Structure formats: structure tokens, C-alpha cells
């Protein structure tokens, strides 16, 4: 795919600036299709499609958790591991303000506001991950080692 065949989002600009090699993947976005939709369109295992989830704690501080597409986050375990009282999903409007991305197109790369990033530990063992490139219907594939550019801290919160 040539360089002009995919959107140049803040995430793409970030990856380029960090000299992180990635491959772009466009697919037809379906509202509420989630990672099952993108995995099916790309012909990949949903476990290697990574969700970018924006959460908030009891003090209304934002954070990002990267999770396997076929798993959920235990916010109770996450709060315990981070020493917080309560963690819940951020409201879509707040997630948009923090990241600059629409829900369904949220990338951990190139966010408007610097948010701490946590990654489910087992993601780091995958050979290749597919993660949102900053637009609905647009994923990038890259090695999980690229998450080091985010200073992503490993956690064990998958259920």
C-alpha cells in the first residue's frame, strides 16, 4: 500500500516521528462492530486486535488500557493494581477531549493530552498486534515492542 492510500492521523505522525515501522490496514467500519468486525475483515485472530480503552479514576484523571480484542478489563483488578479506589470507562465526550479521537477510532499514539498507558501483559508476547491508527476503519499492525514508545506499563487485568 502506498503512503497516500491511508489517512495521515496524529497516530501516523507519531509513529513516523518515532521511526516505528507499521503497516496500514483499512476496513469497512461498522458501528458497534468492535474488534470482531475488524478481525474478520482483515482475516486475523481477534486476540491480536488490540482495543484502546479510555478510563477515568475516582479523581477524574484519565488513563488508557490496551486490551486484547477478545477480552475485557477488570476495572476492579486494575484499580487494585494501580492503588486507586475506583476506575470506570470515561464518557465518550471526555475520551474525545483527552485523546482527540472519536470512540471507535481511538489510538494510544498521538493523543492530545498525555495519558498514562497500561498494557495487558500478554499482549507483549504476541508477534504482531493490530491497533487503531486514529480513525474509524483504520488499524496499523506493528510489533508490540513499539508500545515502549508510550512508556506503557504492563498490568494483569484481562477477564
C-alpha positions as CSV (number, residue, x, y, z in Angstrom):
1,X,0.0,0.0,0.0
2,X,1.5,3.4,-0.9
3,X,1.8,6.2,1.6
4,X,-1.2,8.2,0.3
5,X,-3.6,5.2,0.4
6,X,-4.3,5.6,4.1
7,X,-5.2,8.6,6.4
8,X,-2.4,10.6,8.0
9,X,-3.7,10.9,11.5
10,X,-1.9,12.2,14.6
11,X,-1.1,8.5,15.4
12,X,0.5,8.0,12.0
13,X,2.5,11.2,12.5
14,X,3.6,10.0,15.9
15,X,4.7,6.6,14.6
16,X,6.7,8.3,11.8
17,X,8.3,10.7,14.2
18,X,9.3,7.8,16.4
19,X,10.6,5.9,13.3
20,X,8.3,3.0,14.2
21,X,7.6,0.6,11.2
22,X,4.0,-0.2,10.7
23,X,1.6,-1.5,8.1
24,X,-1.7,0.3,7.5
25,X,-5.0,-1.7,7.2
26,X,-8.3,-0.1,6.1
27,X,-11.6,-2.0,6.6
28,X,-15.3,-1.0,6.4
29,X,-16.2,0.4,9.9
30,X,-19.4,-0.8,11.4
31,X,-20.9,1.0,14.4
32,X,-20.6,-1.3,17.4
33,X,-18.8,-3.9,15.3
34,X,-15.8,-3.8,17.6
35,X,-12.7,-5.9,17.2
36,X,-14.7,-8.9,15.9
37,X,-15.6,-6.8,12.8
38,X,-12.1,-5.6,12.2
39,X,-10.5,-9.0,12.8
40,X,-13.0,-10.7,10.4
41,X,-12.4,-8.0,7.7
42,X,-8.6,-8.4,8.0
43,X,-8.6,-12.2,8.4
44,X,-6.7,-12.1,11.7
45,X,-7.2,-13.5,15.2
46,X,-9.3,-11.2,17.3
47,X,-6.9,-11.8,20.2
48,X,-4.2,-9.9,18.3
49,X,-6.5,-6.9,17.6
50,X,-5.9,-4.5,20.5
51,X,-8.6,-2.2,21.9
52,X,-7.6,1.2,23.2
53,X,-9.9,1.9,26.2
54,X,-10.0,5.3,27.9
55,X,-10.9,5.1,31.5
56,X,-11.1,7.5,34.5
57,X,-10.4,7.1,38.2
58,X,-12.1,8.5,41.2
59,X,-10.3,11.8,40.9
60,X,-11.4,12.2,37.3
61,X,-7.9,11.5,36.0
62,X,-7.7,9.8,32.6
63,X,-5.8,6.7,31.6
64,X,-5.6,4.3,28.7
65,X,-5.6,0.5,28.9
66,X,-4.7,-1.6,25.9
67,X,-6.5,-5.0,25.9
68,X,-6.9,-8.0,23.6
69,X,-10.0,-7.7,21.4
70,X,-11.5,-10.9,22.7
71,X,-11.0,-10.0,26.4
72,X,-12.5,-7.5,28.9
73,X,-10.9,-5.3,31.5
74,X,-11.5,-6.0,35.2
75,X,-11.6,-2.4,36.4
76,X,-11.7,-3.7,40.0
77,X,-8.3,-5.5,39.5
78,X,-6.9,-2.5,37.6
79,X,-7.9,-0.1,40.5
80,X,-6.3,-2.5,42.9
81,X,-3.0,-2.8,40.9
82,X,-2.8,1.0,40.5
83,X,-3.7,1.8,44.1
84,X,-6.9,3.6,43.1
85,X,-10.3,3.4,44.7
86,X,-12.4,3.2,41.6
87,X,-11.9,3.1,37.8
88,X,-14.6,3.2,35.1
89,X,-15.0,3.9,31.4
90,X,-14.6,7.6,30.5
91,X,-17.6,9.3,28.9
92,X,-17.2,9.4,25.1
93,X,-17.1,13.2,25.1
94,X,-14.3,13.2,27.8
95,X,-12.4,10.5,26.0
96,X,-12.5,12.6,22.8
97,X,-11.3,15.7,24.6
98,X,-8.4,13.8,26.2
99,X,-7.3,11.9,23.1
100,X,-8.5,14.0,20.1
101,X,-10.0,10.8,18.6
102,X,-13.6,9.6,18.2
103,X,-14.7,6.5,20.1
104,X,-14.2,3.6,17.7
105,X,-11.1,5.4,16.2
106,X,-9.1,5.9,19.4
107,X,-5.3,5.2,19.1
108,X,-2.9,5.3,22.0
109,X,-0.4,7.1,19.7
110,X,-0.5,10.8,19.2
111,X,-3.1,11.7,21.8
112,X,-3.9,15.4,22.5
113,X,-3.3,15.0,26.2
114,X,-0.6,12.8,27.7
115,X,-2.3,10.0,29.5
116,X,-0.7,7.1,31.3
117,X,-0.9,3.9,29.2
118,X,-1.2,0.4,30.6
119,X,-1.0,-2.7,28.5
120,X,-2.3,-6.2,29.3
121,X,1.0,-8.1,29.9
122,X,0.2,-11.0,27.5
123,X,-0.1,-8.5,24.6
124,X,3.7,-8.1,24.8
125,X,4.2,-11.8,23.9
126,X,2.4,-11.6,20.6
127,X,4.5,-11.5,17.4
128,X,2.4,-8.7,15.8
129,X,-0.5,-6.6,17.0
130,X,-3.3,-4.7,15.1
131,X,-4.2,-1.4,16.9
132,X,-6.2,1.6,15.9
133,X,-4.4,4.1,13.7
134,X,-6.5,7.1,14.8
135,X,-9.6,6.8,12.6
136,X,-12.6,4.5,12.4
137,X,-11.9,1.7,10.0
138,X,-8.1,2.1,10.1
139,X,-5.8,-0.2,12.0
140,X,-2.0,-0.4,11.9
141,X,0.0,-3.6,12.5
142,X,3.3,-3.4,14.3
143,X,5.4,-5.4,16.8
144,X,4.2,-5.0,20.4
145,X,7.7,-3.6,21.2
146,X,6.5,-0.4,19.6
147,X,4.4,0.2,22.7
148,X,7.6,1.1,24.6
149,X,7.3,4.5,22.8
150,X,4.3,5.1,25.0
151,X,6.0,4.0,28.2
152,X,3.2,1.5,28.6
153,X,3.2,-0.3,31.9
154,X,2.2,-4.0,31.9
155,X,-0.8,-5.0,34.0
156,X,-2.7,-8.2,34.5
157,X,-6.4,-7.2,34.3
158,X,-7.9,-9.4,31.5
159,X,-11.1,-11.4,32.1
